[in-house]
Amino acid sequence: MSIALTEFMADGTRRAASRAWVPEVPVALEFNGLSYAVMMATPQDLEDFAIGFALAEGLARSAADCTDIAVAQVDAGWIVRATLRGLGIDKLTERVRTRVAESSCGLCGIENLAAINVALPLVAAHDRIEPKAIFSALSALRDYQPLTRATDGAHAAAWVDAAGRIGSVREDVGRHNALDKLVGACARSGQPLSPGFVLSTARCSYEIVEKAVRGGATTLVCVSLPTSMAVERARAAGLSLWALARDDSVLLVNDGSAR
């Protein structure tokens, strides 16, 4: 969707402008016929989103645990329906029973503070990524972001190999959603997130760290500084964490390869 606008300049002049908006709609996720969450998201790559979300929530161990995915547009938004098997069945039933709200920010619906600090799995042993691989990926990333080029309003998450070559990218209005979509896409194609690294344009909060770890990444690179909890969670899981990624510099926050 695009709309005609008026742009005001610092020198007092004005000019006609036209901008496209990032699509943002309610996306309902249903597993085994039970409504689990309604997320505000961009309605593309929704099959990847469902699988990545299930993996990040601990409802699935692999893409094979999340099957029969059906995507439908309805008057109020979109519905994604899927079938879970294995560990997801009991956990799904319990969470649906207690859940009163859900948010992509990650805390709504958590029953108590102790649930925030549930131990993450330790990431696999891995080698340190060379900074030149990060710089190479950053310089190429925009070429893989059609939604961002059109709107300047979307987040991206990319899987990058150890040499800095971008293998897969997913975009969304929500930073968590973009990473869920990437995790789902890689799980569906059988591409592990390690070796190599995840590159995220999102603010580096603890949820981004946790989704990366649960998705199987060993190294996460973000364009912003991490929060204190993000650093704590990365260190506890042994995740290598790089931050403030720029064209000419990047900060190593936690070197998981050194453990």
PASEBA-1860 file (N, C-alpha, C; in nm, 3 decimals):
! residues 259
1> MSIALTEF> 0.084/-0.119/0.000/0.000/0.000/0.000/0.088/0.124/0.000 ~ 0.055/0.220/-0.085/0.129/0.345/-0.094/0.032/0.462/-0.086 ~ 0.079/0.574/-0.033/-0.008/0.690/-0.017/0.070/0.816/-0.049 ~ 0.000/0.915/-0.105/0.063/1.044/-0.136/0.078/1.126/-0.009 ~ 0.194/1.186/0.009/0.226/1.261/0.130/0.291/1.394/0.092 ~ 0.304/1.481/0.190/0.381/1.604/0.174/0.501/1.598/0.268 ~ 0.620/1.615/0.213/0.743/1.611/0.293/0.792/1.755/0.316 ~ 0.815/1.792/0.443/0.863/1.924/0.478/1.014/1.919/0.500
9> MADGTRRA> 1.086/2.014/0.439/1.231/2.017/0.442/1.281/2.116/0.547 ~ 1.406/2.096/0.590/1.464/2.182/0.693/1.480/2.326/0.645 ~ 1.491/2.345/0.513/1.508/2.482/0.462/1.374/2.554/0.442 ~ 1.263/2.494/0.486/1.132/2.558/0.478/1.052/2.521/0.355 ~ 1.111/2.449/0.262/1.039/2.409/0.142/0.962/2.279/0.169 ~ 0.875/2.248/0.076/0.801/2.122/0.085/0.793/2.059/-0.053 ~ 0.768/1.928/-0.054/0.757/1.858/-0.181/0.664/1.738/-0.166 ~ 0.607/1.699/-0.278/0.520/1.581/-0.278/0.606/1.456/-0.262
17> ASRAWVPE> 0.552/1.360/-0.189/0.624/1.235/-0.167/0.524/1.121/-0.166 ~ 0.574/1.003/-0.191/0.492/0.883/-0.186/0.569/0.775/-0.113 ~ 0.507/0.712/-0.015/0.573/0.609/0.064/0.485/0.486/0.072 ~ 0.552/0.372/0.078/0.483/0.245/0.100/0.495/0.209/0.247 ~ 0.393/0.147/0.302/0.393/0.107/0.443/0.430/-0.041/0.454 ~ 0.489/-0.076/0.568/0.512/-0.217/0.598/0.379/-0.280/0.637 ~ 0.338/-0.388/0.574/0.213/-0.454/0.615/0.221/-0.504/0.760 ~ 0.120/-0.475/0.838/0.112/-0.522/0.977/-0.033/-0.563/1.002
25> VPVALEFN> -0.054/-0.692/1.029/-0.189/-0.744/1.050/-0.187/-0.845/1.164 ~ -0.302/-0.873/1.224/-0.308/-0.979/1.325/-0.292/-1.115/1.257 ~ -0.205/-1.197/1.315/-0.185/-1.334/1.267/-0.210/-1.428/1.384 ~ -0.316/-1.507/1.372/-0.351/-1.603/1.477/-0.281/-1.735/1.451 ~ -0.215/-1.788/1.553/-0.147/-1.917/1.545/-0.228/-2.020/1.620 ~ -0.271/-2.124/1.550/-0.349/-2.231/1.611/-0.274/-2.363/1.594 ~ -0.259/-2.435/1.704/-0.194/-2.565/1.701/-0.290/-2.670/1.753 ~ -0.307/-2.776/1.678/-0.396/-2.887/1.716/-0.537/-2.838/1.748
33> GLSYAVMM> -0.580/-2.737/1.673/-0.713/-2.685/1.691/-0.730/-2.589/1.807 ~ -0.621/-2.559/1.878/-0.627/-2.469/1.993/-0.560/-2.336/1.958 ~ -0.625/-2.226/1.992/-0.569/-2.094/1.968/-0.456/-2.070/2.067 ~ -0.335/-2.044/2.016/-0.219/-2.028/2.104/-0.178/-1.882/2.120 ~ -0.178/-1.806/2.011/-0.132/-1.667/2.019/-0.185/-1.590/1.900 ~ -0.200/-1.460/1.919/-0.227/-1.368/1.809/-0.112/-1.267/1.806 ~ -0.040/-1.264/1.698/0.077/-1.179/1.684/0.051/-1.073/1.578 ~ 0.105/-0.955/1.597/0.104/-0.854/1.492/0.226/-0.879/1.405
41> ATPQDLED> 0.202/-0.907/1.277/0.311/-0.952/1.191/0.286/-0.909/1.047 ~ 0.388/-0.927/0.966/0.377/-0.905/0.822/0.336/-1.037/0.758 ~ 0.228/-1.038/0.679/0.174/-1.164/0.630/0.248/-1.222/0.510 ~ 0.374/-1.257/0.532/0.452/-1.329/0.432/0.537/-1.432/0.505 ~ 0.568/-1.541/0.437/0.647/-1.650/0.496/0.583/-1.701/0.625 ~ 0.452/-1.715/0.626/0.383/-1.752/0.749/0.402/-1.899/0.785 ~ 0.430/-1.985/0.688/0.463/-2.124/0.723/0.594/-2.128/0.802 ~ 0.692/-2.051/0.757/0.818/-2.041/0.830/0.794/-1.985/0.970
49> FAIGFALA> 0.707/-1.886/0.979/0.676/-1.823/1.107/0.619/-1.923/1.206 ~ 0.525/-2.006/1.161/0.463/-2.104/1.250/0.567/-2.202/1.305 ~ 0.654/-2.251/1.219/0.754/-2.348/1.264/0.856/-2.281/1.355 ~ 0.905/-2.165/1.316/1.003/-2.095/1.400/0.947/-2.058/1.534 ~ 0.821/-2.015/1.538/0.755/-1.980/1.664/0.743/-2.103/1.752 ~ 0.703/-2.216/1.694/0.690/-2.340/1.771/0.824/-2.384/1.828 ~ 0.930/-2.369/1.752/1.063/-2.405/1.802/1.106/-2.312/1.914 ~ 1.084/-2.182/1.897/1.124/-2.084/1.999/1.043/-2.100/2.127
57> EGLARSAA> 0.918/-2.142/2.116/0.833/-2.162/2.233/0.857/-2.295/2.303 ~ 0.940/-2.378/2.242/0.963/-2.510/2.300/0.851/-2.608/2.272 ~ 0.766/-2.578/2.175/0.657/-2.667/2.138/0.703/-2.776/2.041 ~ 0.815/-2.754/1.977/0.867/-2.850/1.879/1.018/-2.860/1.894 ~ 1.071/-2.979/1.863/1.216/-2.998/1.863/1.274/-2.981/1.723 ~ 1.191/-3.004/1.622/1.236/-2.992/1.484/1.117/-2.956/1.397 ~ 1.145/-2.922/1.272/1.037/-2.888/1.180/0.942/-3.005/1.160 ~ 0.991/-3.127/1.176/0.908/-3.245/1.156/0.798/-3.257/1.262
65> DCTDIAVA> 0.814/-3.188/1.376/0.712/-3.192/1.481/0.594/-3.099/1.452 ~ 0.606/-3.017/1.351/0.502/-2.918/1.318/0.461/-2.940/1.172 ~ 0.345/-3.000/1.151/0.305/-3.042/1.018/0.166/-2.989/0.983 ~ 0.123/-3.023/0.862/-0.012/-2.988/0.814/-0.040/-2.838/0.829 ~ 0.056/-2.756/0.791/0.041/-2.612/0.807/-0.052/-2.557/0.698 ~ -0.152/-2.483/0.742/-0.247/-2.421/0.650/-0.259/-2.273/0.684 ~ -0.250/-2.189/0.583/-0.256/-2.044/0.601/-0.382/-1.992/0.532 ~ -0.460/-1.913/0.603/-0.583/-1.860/0.546/-0.601/-1.714/0.584
73> QVDAGWIV> -0.643/-1.634/0.488/-0.677/-1.494/0.515/-0.824/-1.486/0.551 ~ -0.854/-1.415/0.658/-0.992/-1.395/0.702/-1.017/-1.245/0.714 ~ -1.140/-1.208/0.747/-1.175/-1.066/0.751/-1.088/-0.988/0.849 ~ -1.057/-1.048/0.963/-0.984/-0.976/1.068/-0.833/-0.986/1.055 ~ -0.782/-1.068/0.965/-0.638/-1.085/0.953/-0.604/-1.218/0.886 ~ -0.514/-1.294/0.949/-0.471/-1.423/0.896/-0.474/-1.527/1.007 ~ -0.499/-1.652/0.968/-0.493/-1.764/1.061/-0.395/-1.866/1.005 ~ -0.306/-1.912/1.091/-0.213/-2.018/1.055/-0.243/-2.137/1.146
81> RATLRGLG> -0.280/-2.248/1.086/-0.314/-2.368/1.161/-0.209/-2.475/1.135 ~ -0.170/-2.545/1.240/-0.070/-2.651/1.226/-0.097/-2.762/1.326 ~ -0.039/-2.876/1.299/-0.050/-2.991/1.388/0.083/-3.013/1.458 ~ 0.080/-3.023/1.591/0.199/-3.052/1.669/0.196/-3.196/1.716 ~ 0.313/-3.255/1.729/0.323/-3.388/1.788/0.442/-3.388/1.884 ~ 0.456/-3.496/1.956/0.568/-3.507/2.049/0.548/-3.421/2.172 ~ 0.656/-3.356/2.215/0.653/-3.280/2.340/0.556/-3.164/2.336 ~ 0.521/-3.117/2.215/0.436/-2.999/2.205/0.295/-3.019/2.255
89> IDKLTERV> 0.245/-3.142/2.257/0.105/-3.163/2.290/0.076/-3.127/2.434 ~ 0.152/-3.183/2.528/0.128/-3.152/2.669/0.155/-3.005/2.699 ~ 0.263/-2.952/2.643/0.298/-2.814/2.671/0.195/-2.719/2.611 ~ 0.145/-2.753/2.495/0.042/-2.672/2.432/-0.083/-2.666/2.518 ~ -0.126/-2.781/2.564/-0.248/-2.786/2.645/-0.233/-2.706/2.773 ~ -0.118/-2.716/2.838/-0.096/-2.645/2.964/-0.089/-2.494/2.942 ~ -0.018/-2.451/2.837/-0.004/-2.308/2.813/-0.137/-2.246/2.771 ~ -0.214/-2.315/2.690/-0.343/-2.262/2.649/-0.436/-2.251/2.770
97> RTRVAESS> -0.425/-2.346/2.863/-0.511/-2.342/2.981/-0.483/-2.220/3.066 ~ -0.357/-2.179/3.077/-0.321/-2.069/3.166/-0.304/-1.936/3.095 ~ -0.290/-1.939/2.963/-0.257/-1.815/2.890/-0.377/-1.721/2.886 ~ -0.353/-1.594/2.919/-0.458/-1.493/2.908/-0.425/-1.388/2.804 ~ -0.297/-1.378/2.767/-0.258/-1.280/2.665/-0.126/-1.321/2.607 ~ -0.095/-1.269/2.491/0.033/-1.299/2.428/0.084/-1.175/2.359 ~ 0.214/-1.156/2.361/0.275/-1.042/2.296/0.406/-1.085/2.237 ~ 0.445/-1.024/2.125/0.574/-1.055/2.067/0.687/-1.005/2.155
105> CGLCGIEN> 0.657/-0.925/2.257/0.762/-0.878/2.348/0.805/-0.987/2.444 ~ 0.730/-1.096/2.453/0.782/-1.214/2.519/0.744/-1.236/2.663 ~ 0.689/-1.139/2.732/0.661/-1.158/2.874/0.514/-1.180/2.906 ~ 0.425/-1.127/2.822/0.283/-1.145/2.851/0.249/-1.293/2.850 ~ 0.175/-1.337/2.950/0.136/-1.476/2.957/0.229/-1.561/3.039 ~ 0.347/-1.512/3.075/0.435/-1.587/3.164/0.378/-1.583/3.304 ~ 0.374/-1.699/3.369/0.299/-1.709/3.492/0.370/-1.651/3.614 ~ 0.502/-1.653/3.616/0.574/-1.599/3.730/0.715/-1.560/3.687
113> LAAINVAL> 0.784/-1.487/3.773/0.917/-1.438/3.738/1.018/-1.549/3.717 ~ 1.000/-1.660/3.788/1.094/-1.771/3.775/1.094/-1.827/3.633 ~ 0.981/-1.813/3.564/0.971/-1.867/3.429/1.064/-1.794/3.331 ~ 1.101/-1.671/3.364/1.189/-1.594/3.276/1.329/-1.653/3.275 ~ 1.371/-1.710/3.387/1.509/-1.757/3.402/1.524/-1.907/3.385 ~ 1.432/-1.970/3.316/1.449/-2.112/3.285/1.576/-2.129/3.204 ~ 1.658/-2.226/3.242/1.789/-2.243/3.179/1.776/-2.271/3.030 ~ 1.859/-2.205/2.952/1.867/-2.232/2.810/1.960/-2.350/2.785
121> PLVAAHDR> 1.941/-2.422/2.677/2.038/-2.527/2.644/2.172/-2.464/2.610 ~ 2.281/-2.534/2.640/2.413/-2.486/2.601/2.429/-2.500/2.450 ~ 2.485/-2.398/2.388/2.508/-2.407/2.244/2.624/-2.502/2.217 ~ 2.631/-2.550/2.095/2.737/-2.643/2.057/2.873/-2.572/2.052 ~ 2.979/-2.651/2.069/3.113/-2.596/2.055/3.128/-2.537/1.914 ~ 3.197/-2.425/1.906/3.207/-2.358/1.777/3.331/-2.271/1.771 ~ 3.371/-2.236/1.650/3.485/-2.147/1.628/3.439/-2.002/1.627 ~ 3.529/-1.914/1.659/3.497/-1.772/1.654/3.483/-1.726/1.510
129> IEPKAIFS> 3.380/-1.647/1.485/3.359/-1.589/1.353/3.462/-1.479/1.328 ~ 3.514/-1.473/1.208/3.606/-1.366/1.173/3.529/-1.236/1.148 ~ 3.574/-1.126/1.204/3.504/-0.998/1.182/3.482/-0.966/1.036 ~ 3.574/-1.005/0.948/3.558/-0.972/0.806/3.434/-1.040/0.747 ~ 3.393/-1.154/0.804/3.271/-1.220/0.759/3.148/-1.136/0.795 ~ 3.151/-1.075/0.912/3.042/-0.988/0.954/3.032/-0.866/0.864 ~ 3.147/-0.802/0.836/3.147/-0.684/0.751/3.096/-0.718/0.610 ~ 3.135/-0.834/0.560/3.091/-0.875/0.427/2.940/-0.894/0.422
137> ALSALRDY> 2.885/-0.958/0.527/2.740/-0.980/0.532/2.664/-0.848/0.545 ~ 2.714/-0.759/0.627/2.647/-0.630/0.645/2.641/-0.551/0.514 ~ 2.749/-0.556/0.438/2.752/-0.479/0.313/2.656/-0.535/0.209 ~ 2.624/-0.664/0.221/2.536/-0.728/0.123/2.391/-0.737/0.168 ~ 2.365/-0.716/0.297/2.234/-0.747/0.353/2.119/-0.673/0.285 ~ 2.136/-0.546/0.256/2.025/-0.468/0.200/1.977/-0.524/0.067 ~ 2.066/-0.587/-0.007/2.026/-0.647/-0.134/1.927/-0.761/-0.114 ~ 1.921/-0.815/0.007/1.832/-0.926/0.039/1.707/-0.879/0.116
145> QPLTRATD> 1.685/-0.748/0.121/1.575/-0.692/0.199/1.479/-0.612/0.110 ~ 1.399/-0.677/0.028/1.309/-0.600/-0.060/1.206/-0.519/0.017 ~ 1.155/-0.572/0.128/1.056/-0.498/0.205/1.118/-0.374/0.269 ~ 1.238/-0.387/0.319/1.307/-0.273/0.380/1.342/-0.168/0.275 ~ 1.384/-0.212/0.157/1.415/-0.115/0.051/1.291/-0.038/0.011 ~ 1.175/-0.103/0.015/1.051/-0.037/-0.027/0.994/0.054/0.079 ~ 1.021/0.024/0.207/0.952/0.095/0.315/1.043/0.158/0.420 ~ 1.166/0.110/0.433/1.256/0.152/0.541/1.192/0.131/0.678
153> GAHAAAWV> 1.106/0.028/0.688/1.036/0.009/0.814/1.029/-0.134/0.863 ~ 1.110/-0.224/0.807/1.102/-0.365/0.844/1.232/-0.410/0.909 ~ 1.222/-0.513/0.992/1.339/-0.579/1.049/1.376/-0.699/0.964 ~ 1.502/-0.739/0.973/1.549/-0.856/0.900/1.631/-0.945/0.991 ~ 1.627/-1.074/0.964/1.715/-1.171/1.029/1.772/-1.259/0.919 ~ 1.903/-1.280/0.924/1.970/-1.355/0.817/2.056/-1.466/0.875 ~ 2.063/-1.577/0.801/2.165/-1.677/0.832/2.280/-1.655/0.736 ~ 2.402/-1.651/0.791/2.522/-1.621/0.715/2.624/-1.731/0.741
161> DAAGRIGS> 2.690/-1.778/0.637/2.791/-1.882/0.660/2.919/-1.820/0.715 ~ 3.013/-1.905/0.752/3.134/-1.857/0.820/3.219/-1.767/0.733 ~ 3.199/-1.772/0.602/3.275/-1.686/0.511/3.207/-1.552/0.487 ~ 3.088/-1.533/0.545/3.018/-1.407/0.529/2.918/-1.405/0.416 ~ 2.890/-1.523/0.357/2.790/-1.530/0.249/2.651/-1.549/0.308 ~ 2.556/-1.465/0.266/2.420/-1.473/0.316/2.347/-1.590/0.250 ~ 2.287/-1.675/0.334/2.218/-1.791/0.283/2.068/-1.778/0.281 ~ 2.012/-1.709/0.381/1.867/-1.695/0.390/1.835/-1.570/0.470
169> VREDVGRH> 1.729/-1.500/0.430/1.686/-1.378/0.499/1.534/-1.379/0.510 ~ 1.483/-1.337/0.624/1.340/-1.317/0.641/1.316/-1.178/0.700 ~ 1.208/-1.112/0.656/1.174/-0.978/0.702/1.037/-0.977/0.767 ~ 1.017/-0.882/0.858/0.888/-0.865/0.922/0.886/-0.730/0.992 ~ 0.765/-0.680/1.016/0.751/-0.557/1.094/0.797/-0.580/1.238 ~ 0.788/-0.702/1.287/0.831/-0.736/1.423/0.970/-0.799/1.424 ~ 1.055/-0.751/1.511/1.192/-0.804/1.515/1.195/-0.950/1.558 ~ 1.109/-0.988/1.655/1.105/-1.128/1.697/1.050/-1.215/1.583
177> NALDKLVG> 0.950/-1.162/1.514/0.888/-1.239/1.406/0.988/-1.269/1.295 ~ 1.072/-1.172/1.261/1.170/-1.194/1.156/1.263/-1.309/1.192 ~ 1.304/-1.314/1.319/1.392/-1.422/1.362/1.319/-1.555/1.366 ~ 1.193/-1.555/1.412/1.113/-1.678/1.408/1.102/-1.729/1.265 ~ 1.077/-1.640/1.170/1.065/-1.680/1.031/1.195/-1.739/0.979 ~ 1.307/-1.678/1.015/1.436/-1.731/0.972/1.460/-1.870/1.030 ~ 1.435/-1.886/1.160/1.454/-2.017/1.224/1.366/-2.121/1.155 ~ 1.241/-2.084/1.128/1.152/-2.176/1.061/1.197/-2.211/0.920
185> ACARSGQP> 1.241/-2.111/0.846/1.286/-2.135/0.708/1.406/-2.228/0.706 ~ 1.501/-2.206/0.794/1.620/-2.291/0.797/1.585/-2.432/0.845 ~ 1.495/-2.443/0.941/1.453/-2.575/0.989/1.384/-2.652/0.878 ~ 1.299/-2.586/0.801/1.227/-2.653/0.693/1.321/-2.699/0.582 ~ 1.426/-2.622/0.556/1.519/-2.658/0.448/1.630/-2.750/0.494 ~ 1.638/-2.774/0.626/1.744/-2.859/0.679/1.877/-2.788/0.693 ~ 1.874/-2.654/0.691/1.997/-2.576/0.706/2.019/-2.538/0.852 ~ 2.116/-2.597/0.921/2.142/-2.558/1.060/2.196/-2.416/1.067
193> LSPGFVLS> 2.174/-2.352/1.181/2.221/-2.215/1.201/2.368/-2.208/1.241 ~ 2.431/-2.321/1.257/2.573/-2.328/1.289/2.632/-2.448/1.215 ~ 2.754/-2.433/1.156/2.842/-2.316/1.164/2.785/-2.197/1.086 ~ 2.846/-2.083/1.108/2.793/-1.959/1.057/2.732/-1.879/1.169 ~ 2.650/-1.781/1.135/2.594/-1.695/1.240/2.461/-1.636/1.196 ~ 2.386/-1.590/1.295/2.261/-1.518/1.270/2.290/-1.369/1.280 ~ 2.247/-1.295/1.179/2.262/-1.150/1.176/2.124/-1.088/1.188 ~ 2.104/-1.004/1.290/1.973/-0.945/1.316/1.984/-0.793/1.318
201> TARCSYEI> 1.886/-0.729/1.254/1.880/-0.583/1.257/1.804/-0.534/1.381 ~ 1.761/-0.627/1.466/1.677/-0.593/1.581/1.759/-0.538/1.697 ~ 1.689/-0.469/1.786/1.746/-0.438/1.917/1.779/-0.570/1.987 ~ 1.896/-0.578/2.046/1.942/-0.705/2.102/1.891/-0.723/2.245 ~ 1.767/-0.766/2.256/1.706/-0.794/2.386/1.724/-0.941/2.420 ~ 1.684/-0.978/2.542/1.703/-1.116/2.584/1.624/-1.213/2.498 ~ 1.507/-1.170/2.444/1.427/-1.261/2.362/1.499/-1.298/2.233 ~ 1.571/-1.204/2.175/1.645/-1.233/2.052/1.754/-1.335/2.080
209> VEKAVRGG> 1.822/-1.321/2.194/1.923/-1.418/2.234/1.860/-1.555/2.253 ~ 1.749/-1.561/2.324/1.686/-1.690/2.353/1.635/-1.758/2.226 ~ 1.576/-1.682/2.135/1.529/-1.741/2.010/1.645/-1.794/1.927 ~ 1.756/-1.721/1.927/1.873/-1.767/1.852/1.927/-1.898/1.910 ~ 1.936/-1.904/2.043/1.987/-2.025/2.107/1.894/-2.143/2.081 ~ 1.765/-2.124/2.102/1.670/-2.234/2.083/1.660/-2.277/1.937 ~ 1.691/-2.184/1.847/1.691/-2.218/1.706/1.814/-2.293/1.661 ~ 1.916/-2.301/1.747/2.036/-2.377/1.713/2.155/-2.293/1.673
217> ATTLVCVS> 2.146/-2.160/1.687/2.260/-2.075/1.654/2.368/-2.085/1.761 ~ 2.491/-2.066/1.720/2.602/-2.058/1.815/2.660/-1.918/1.821 ~ 2.630/-1.835/1.719/2.679/-1.698/1.715/2.568/-1.606/1.667 ~ 2.550/-1.495/1.739/2.449/-1.395/1.705/2.517/-1.261/1.688 ~ 2.486/-1.192/1.579/2.538/-1.059/1.552/2.421/-0.963/1.541 ~ 2.426/-0.853/1.617/2.319/-0.752/1.616/2.377/-0.614/1.587 ~ 2.292/-0.526/1.537/2.338/-0.392/1.503/2.332/-0.297/1.622 ~ 2.270/-0.340/1.733/2.260/-0.254/1.851/2.337/-0.317/1.967
225> LPTSMAVE> 2.348/-0.239/2.075/2.403/-0.294/2.198/2.300/-0.388/2.261 ~ 2.345/-0.495/2.326/2.252/-0.583/2.396/2.210/-0.524/2.529 ~ 2.096/-0.569/2.579/2.056/-0.535/2.715/2.137/-0.618/2.813 ~ 2.129/-0.582/2.941/2.204/-0.656/3.042/2.158/-0.801/3.050 ~ 2.026/-0.824/3.037/1.977/-0.961/3.044/2.018/-1.040/2.921 ~ 2.024/-0.975/2.808/2.069/-1.044/2.686/2.212/-1.094/2.704 ~ 2.297/-1.011/2.763/2.435/-1.051/2.788/2.441/-1.168/2.886 ~ 2.363/-1.160/2.993/2.362/-1.268/3.092/2.317/-1.399/3.030
233> RARAAGLS> 2.212/-1.394/2.949/2.160/-1.517/2.889/2.259/-1.573/2.786 ~ 2.324/-1.486/2.712/2.423/-1.532/2.615/2.540/-1.601/2.685 ~ 2.587/-1.542/2.792/2.699/-1.601/2.866/2.659/-1.735/2.928 ~ 2.540/-1.743/2.982/2.495/-1.868/3.045/2.484/-1.981/2.943 ~ 2.443/-1.948/2.821/2.425/-2.050/2.718/2.551/-2.076/2.637 ~ 2.652/-1.991/2.652/2.774/-2.006/2.572/2.760/-1.953/2.431 ~ 2.661/-1.865/2.409/2.639/-1.806/2.276/2.742/-1.697/2.251 ~ 2.809/-1.703/2.138/2.896/-1.592/2.098/2.808/-1.476/2.053
241> LWALARDD> 2.832/-1.360/2.111/2.746/-1.244/2.085/2.831/-1.126/2.040 ~ 2.799/-1.076/1.921/2.863/-0.957/1.866/2.757/-0.847/1.857 ~ 2.798/-0.722/1.882/2.702/-0.613/1.884/2.759/-0.488/1.818 ~ 2.671/-0.389/1.800/2.708/-0.263/1.735/2.778/-0.290/1.601 ~ 2.722/-0.383/1.526/2.782/-0.419/1.398/2.766/-0.304/1.299 ~ 2.876/-0.255/1.250/2.879/-0.146/1.153/2.966/-0.187/1.034 ~ 2.971/-0.102/0.934/3.052/-0.136/0.816/3.199/-0.149/0.848 ~ 3.245/-0.077/0.953/3.389/-0.075/0.980/3.426/-0.117/1.121
249> SVLLVNDG> 3.330/-0.161/1.202/3.362/-0.203/1.338/3.252/-0.292/1.393 ~ 3.289/-0.377/1.489/3.192/-0.463/1.556/3.249/-0.499/1.693 ~ 3.162/-0.510/1.791/3.204/-0.531/1.930/3.177/-0.676/1.971 ~ 3.279/-0.747/2.016/3.261/-0.882/2.067/3.222/-0.872/2.214 ~ 3.097/-0.908/2.244/3.044/-0.898/2.379/3.069/-1.025/2.460 ~ 3.047/-1.139/2.396/3.071/-1.267/2.463/3.129/-1.365/2.363 ~ 3.246/-1.420/2.400/3.315/-1.515/2.311/3.285/-1.657/2.359 ~ 3.177/-1.713/2.306/3.140/-1.849/2.344/3.236/-1.954/2.298
257> SAR> 3.318/-1.922/2.198/3.414/-2.020/2.146/3.529/-2.042/2.244 ~ 3.542/-1.952/2.341/3.656/-1.961/2.435/3.630/-2.050/2.554 ~ 3.506/-2.100/2.567/3.476/-2.178/2.688/3.534/-2.317/2.683
END
